Amino acid sequence: MRENLARLVRDVNASDPRELAQSLILDGDEIPLGMVEALPRLLEVGANVVSALCGRLESLPPESAAEAADRALSRLDGKALGETINSLSRLMIRLHEQDPGLLARRRLEITAGALEAVDFGKLRKALIFWAEENLELLRGKVEALGNNPIAMVNIFSVVPHVINQALKVLQKLLDVLALPAEAMTYGLFNVLEDVDWRGVAEVINGAARVVVNLHRGSLILGEGSPYSATSFSRIGSELTAGLQGPLLAEAVAAVAEEGETFATSLVERALEDEAMASSLVEAVMSLGNACVRISASLFESLHSLPPDTMRGMGEAMEQGLDAEGLGRMLHSLRSLMNRMQEVNPGLISRMGRDVAASLKAERASLISYHNLADWANRGLRAFNLRAAKGALAGPAAEDFLERLDYTEFDRAAANAASFLSCKLAEHPEMAGTILKALSTIIYQLIKSYFASRWSRLRKRR
């Protein structure tokens, strides 16, 4: 074997690669079965030979090992590899020109025949066994690495170097792609125009049909209710049973804190550079302006729609709104806040004070009074609309009057009168409006009083 191997190596080194490749083609003769059976052993021998050669090269002085590796690699003919690719390309082109669907048909026939002949039950078992064996092997390798911390550290230390080299490659690629602006734009949009966007739309439609079909099937199996609720409930139960709540909460908090630290550090370092700070602010403003313009265009387009379309959109919004769910959410939120207030007295007030304390006094005052005026205006408009519709009287009004604290109402009226007397001196133009409103209120009160007295007298009679 050793003599034969030495003779084989000598002949390979002495022969021309092209002629040797041609001579190895057996012109229709079948490959001996023994070669197929020996293939695994040959691969194993080849691996051991490579390992032994590497060991020998490692034992040589560095300059001798480098010289030997250089002589060996210099015999590789890159042009020959390129010619091989060219030959394959020419063959593909000629076959496509002669019969465009030839390769596709043959692959389809082969695939169809294979799918027809395959026993998918046995294939499923084979794939399961293959996965189990390989994953078990991988698990054993991981465990072996876990028993050798130094090996684990050395393996992980490779990652930064790989990333650095990949970044250098990406940097060079981007440098190569730094074409003239018009050429880059022309090429990019030509590529985009060549994409079959109708095909993309059909893929999206197909995915949507799958989702809709699954949901319909879930409703059918569940007799009107989602059948998936049971499965999701079981999955949720098993998942939560296996999760460690404190550990998960600590991990989420740690990720949030580290992310905050990274973002803060990045912003601080960026803002130290005046040019970078200006660029960042400009970029943020540009992004914000783009969002504002998009929103404005959307609202303008919606506002200019025909009345029928607008009416249809309103009906769709009304039909699509889950009023009951929204009401439940708001009621649950109010109940939750009330419950938190009961368990933690003064919590809402403290939170409000903390938020208010974080704002500047003048800004907080401006926001508060502006909001108060806006709320008052909205309340007046809503009140006037309900009054115009005759919808003021009703159970809600009765409930309001029954729950009203008349003592506090009396104090509020006195304070309001005092406040108005001071403000009327500063703003005389308000006097006419207030006097008109007061005269209307007094007139309605007198009218209601006498109507009530007259009704009672008639009942007595």
Buried (B, 14 or more C-beta within 10 A) or exposed (E): EEEEEEEEEEEEEEEEEEEEEEEEEEEEEEEEEEEEEEEEEEEEEEEEEEEEEEEEBEEEEEEEBEEBEEEEEEEEEEEEEEEEEEEEEEEEEEEEEEEEEEEEEEEEEEEEEEEEEEEEEEEEEEEEEEEEEEEEEEEEEEEEEEEEEEEEEEEEEEEEEEEEEEEEEEEEEEEEEEEEEEEEEEEEEEEEEEEEEEEEEEEEEEEEEEEEEEEEEBBEEEEEEEBBEEEEEEEEEEEEEEEEEEEEEEEEEEEEEEEEEEEEEEEEEEEEEEEEEEEBEEEEEEEEEEEEEEEEEEEEEEEEEEEEEEEEEEEEEEEEEEEEEEEEEEEEEEEEEEEEEEEEEEEEEEEEEEEEEEEEEEEBEEEEEEEEEEEEEEEEEEEEEBEEEEEEEEEEEEEEEEEEEEEEEEEEEEEEEEEBEEEBEEEEEEEEEEEEEEEEEEEEEEEEEEEEEEEEEEEEE
